[in-house]
């Protein structure tokens, strides 16, 4: 814990407070709606109904809850012809609702901008920088992790993701960095793949992570490859 008046460490592993985290209390249906809004442009209720399979009235209940939590906002599309333009729903950056991710988000944004300005190989340098950050976080972790999956869950939750596991695959869920990732996907994804790799290695595990970038309305996924399996070095 930081001393009174001291600035919080941006990489402190104990800054994720699930009791005050609005994402932690969402239902699975609400999480799915938020994930879809996070990886899409502002969307109307009918397109969301198509993507989710939910009735528009059910979706409005989920959307109203997300708006109340400060996770979604409404806008209106440009008018075309007569009638009221449809309401559009847009996910807000998660650092707005998650104070514990603001410092890391600011650090990551600065790193991405610096790499874009100065690096001759930004994707490689992003991976290297991520490994350094992951190693530093692991060195401050208060307790050892019993399994690689436990370590992966811890670091992803710390970064502001909402990981869920199926067999050897971990879905990252809502991405708090989606707005940066849309502008520089190779860099932001390599930072996080490197960070996870550095964290796992420094936590005593030899499994290598491979990050599969979001596509077709699906969130990013991570697979943990056994140490004897070849793993790409970039996301």
C-alpha positions in Angstrom: 0.0 0.0 0.0 1.3 3.5 -0.8 2.1 5.9 1.9 -0.4 8.8 2.5 0.1 11.4 -0.2 2.3 9.2 -2.3 1.6 8.7 -6.0 0.4 5.2 -6.8 2.8 3.0 -8.8 1.3 2.6 -12.3 2.4 -1.1 -12.3 1.5 -2.1 -8.8 -0.1 -5.6 -8.9 -2.6 -4.9 -6.1 -4.4 -2.0 -7.7 -7.2 -4.1 -9.2 -10.2 -3.8 -6.8 -13.0 -6.1 -8.0 -15.4 -4.8 -5.4 -15.3 -1.3 -7.0 -14.8 -2.5 -10.6 -18.1 -2.1 -12.5 -17.1 -4.8 -15.1 -16.8 -7.4 -12.4 -20.5 -7.3 -11.6 -21.8 -7.5 -15.2 -23.9 -10.4 -16.3 -22.6 -12.6 -19.1 -25.1 -11.0 -21.5 -24.1 -7.5 -20.5 -20.4 -8.4 -20.9 -21.1 -9.7 -24.4 -22.9 -6.5 -25.4 -20.0 -4.4 -24.1 -17.5 -6.5 -25.9 -19.3 -6.1 -29.2 -19.6 -2.3 -28.7 -15.9 -2.2 -27.8 -14.8 -3.7 -31.1 -17.3 -2.0 -33.4 -18.2 1.5 -34.5 -21.3 3.1 -32.8 -24.1 0.6 -33.4 -27.9 0.8 -33.4 -30.2 -1.4 -31.5 -31.2 -3.5 -34.5 -27.7 -4.3 -35.6 -26.9 -5.3 -32.0 -29.9 -7.5 -31.9 -28.6 -9.3 -35.0 -25.1 -9.7 -33.5 -26.4 -11.0 -30.1 -29.6 -12.8 -31.0 -31.4 -10.8 -28.2 -34.7 -9.1 -28.6 -34.3 -5.3 -28.8 -36.3 -4.8 -25.6 -33.9 -7.1 -23.7 -31.0 -5.3 -25.2 -32.3 -1.9 -24.1 -32.3 -3.2 -20.5 -28.7 -4.3 -20.8 -27.7 -1.0 -22.5 -29.4 1.1 -19.9 -27.4 -0.8 -17.2 -24.2 -0.2 -19.1 -25.0 3.5 -19.5 -25.7 3.8 -15.8 -22.3 2.4 -15.0 -20.6 4.8 -17.3 -19.5 2.1 -19.7 -21.6 3.1 -22.7 -22.9 6.3 -24.2 -25.5 7.2 -26.8 -25.2 9.3 -29.9 -27.4 9.8 -32.9 -26.6 9.0 -36.5 -26.8 11.6 -39.2 -30.4 12.3 -40.3 -31.5 10.7 -43.6 -34.8 11.9 -44.8 -37.8 12.3 -42.5 -38.1 11.0 -39.0 -35.9 10.9 -36.0 -32.4 9.6 -36.6 -31.7 6.3 -34.8 -29.9 6.1 -31.5 -26.4 4.7 -31.7 -24.6 3.0 -28.8 -20.8 3.3 -28.2 -18.5 1.8 -25.6 -16.5 4.4 -23.6 -12.8 3.9 -22.8 -12.7 1.6 -19.8 -10.2 3.8 -18.0 -13.1 6.2 -17.5 -14.9 3.7 -15.3 -11.8 1.9 -13.9 -9.6 4.3 -12.1 -7.0 1.6 -11.5 -6.3 1.3 -15.2 -5.8 5.0 -15.9 -2.1 5.0 -15.0 -1.2 2.0 -17.0 -3.4 3.2 -19.9 -1.5 6.5 -19.9 1.8 4.7 -19.8 0.9 2.4 -22.7 -0.4 5.3 -24.8 2.9 7.2 -24.3 4.9 4.1 -25.1 3.0 3.5 -28.4 3.4 7.1 -29.4 7.1 7.0 -28.6 7.6 3.8 -30.6 5.8 5.3 -33.6 7.9 8.4 -33.5 11.4 6.9 -32.9 11.6 3.2 -33.5 12.8 1.7 -36.8 11.1 -1.6 -35.9 8.2 -0.7 -33.6 6.6 -4.1 -33.5 9.8 -5.8 -32.3 10.5 -3.0 -29.9 7.0 -3.2 -28.6 7.5 -6.9 -27.8 10.7 -6.2 -26.0 9.3 -3.3 -24.0 6.3 -5.4 -23.0 8.6 -8.2 -21.7 10.5 -5.7 -19.6 7.2 -4.3 -18.1 5.9 -7.9 -17.4 9.1 -8.8 -15.7 8.9 -5.7 -13.4 5.3 -6.5 -12.5 6.1 -10.1 -11.7 8.9 -9.0 -9.4 6.4 -7.0 -7.3 3.7 -9.8 -7.2 2.9 -10.5 -3.6 2.3 -14.3 -4.0 3.5 -17.0 -6.3 1.0 -18.5 -8.8 0.2 -22.2 -8.7 -0.3 -22.5 -12.5 0.4 -20.6 -15.7 -3.4 -20.1 -16.1 -3.6 -18.5 -12.7 -0.7 -16.2 -13.5 -2.3 -15.3 -16.8 -5.6 -14.5 -15.2 -3.9 -12.3 -12.6 -2.0 -10.2 -15.1 -4.9 -9.8 -17.5 -7.2 -8.8 -14.7 -4.6 -6.3 -13.5 -4.4 -4.8 -16.9 -8.1 -4.2 -17.0 -9.2 -7.2 -19.2 -11.9 -9.7 -18.2 -10.4 -13.1 -19.0 -12.4 -16.2 -19.4 -10.9 -19.7 -20.0 -11.9 -22.5 -22.3 -9.5 -25.5 -22.4 -6.2 -24.0 -23.4 -7.6 -20.7 -24.7 -8.2 -17.5 -22.8 -10.5 -14.8 -24.1 -9.5 -11.3 -23.0 -13.1 -10.0 -23.0 -13.5 -6.3 -23.0 -10.4 -4.6 -24.1 -9.5 -1.4 -22.2 -7.0 -0.5 -25.0 -9.3 -1.0 -28.0 -9.1 2.6 -29.0 -5.3 2.5 -29.2 -5.4 -1.0 -30.8 -7.6 0.3 -33.7 -4.9 2.9 -34.5 -1.8 0.7 -34.0 -2.9 -2.9 -33.6 0.5 -4.6 -34.1 2.2 -2.4 -31.5 -0.4 -2.5 -28.7 -0.9 -6.3 -29.2 2.8 -6.9 -29.2 3.2 -4.9 -26.0 0.7 -7.1 -24.3 2.0 -10.4 -25.7 5.5 -9.4 -24.5 4.2 -8.3 -21.2 2.4 -11.6 -20.6 5.5 -13.5 -21.7 7.7 -11.6 -19.4 5.3 -12.0 -16.5 5.0 -15.7 -17.0 8.7 -16.3 -17.4 9.5 -14.2 -14.2 6.8 -16.1 -12.4 8.6 -19.4 -13.1 6.7 -20.7 -16.0 8.1 -21.8 -19.4 4.8 -21.7 -21.4 4.8 -19.2 -24.2 1.7 -17.1 -24.9 0.4 -16.4 -28.4 -2.1 -13.6 -28.8 -4.7 -13.9 -31.5 -6.1 -10.5 -32.4 -9.8 -9.8 -32.4 -11.8 -10.5 -35.6 -15.3 -11.1 -36.7 -16.8 -9.5 -33.6 -14.8 -11.9 -31.4 -12.4 -10.6 -28.7 -8.7 -11.3 -28.6 -7.6 -14.7 -27.4 -4.4 -16.1 -25.9 -3.2 -19.6 -26.1 -0.4 -20.9 -23.8 1.9 -23.1 -25.8 4.0 -25.8 -24.0 7.7 -25.0 -23.8 8.5 -27.6 -26.5 6.1 -26.0 -29.0 7.3 -23.4 -31.5 5.7 -20.0 -30.9 5.7 -16.9 -33.1 7.5 -13.9 -31.6 4.9 -11.4 -32.8 1.2 -11.1 -32.3 
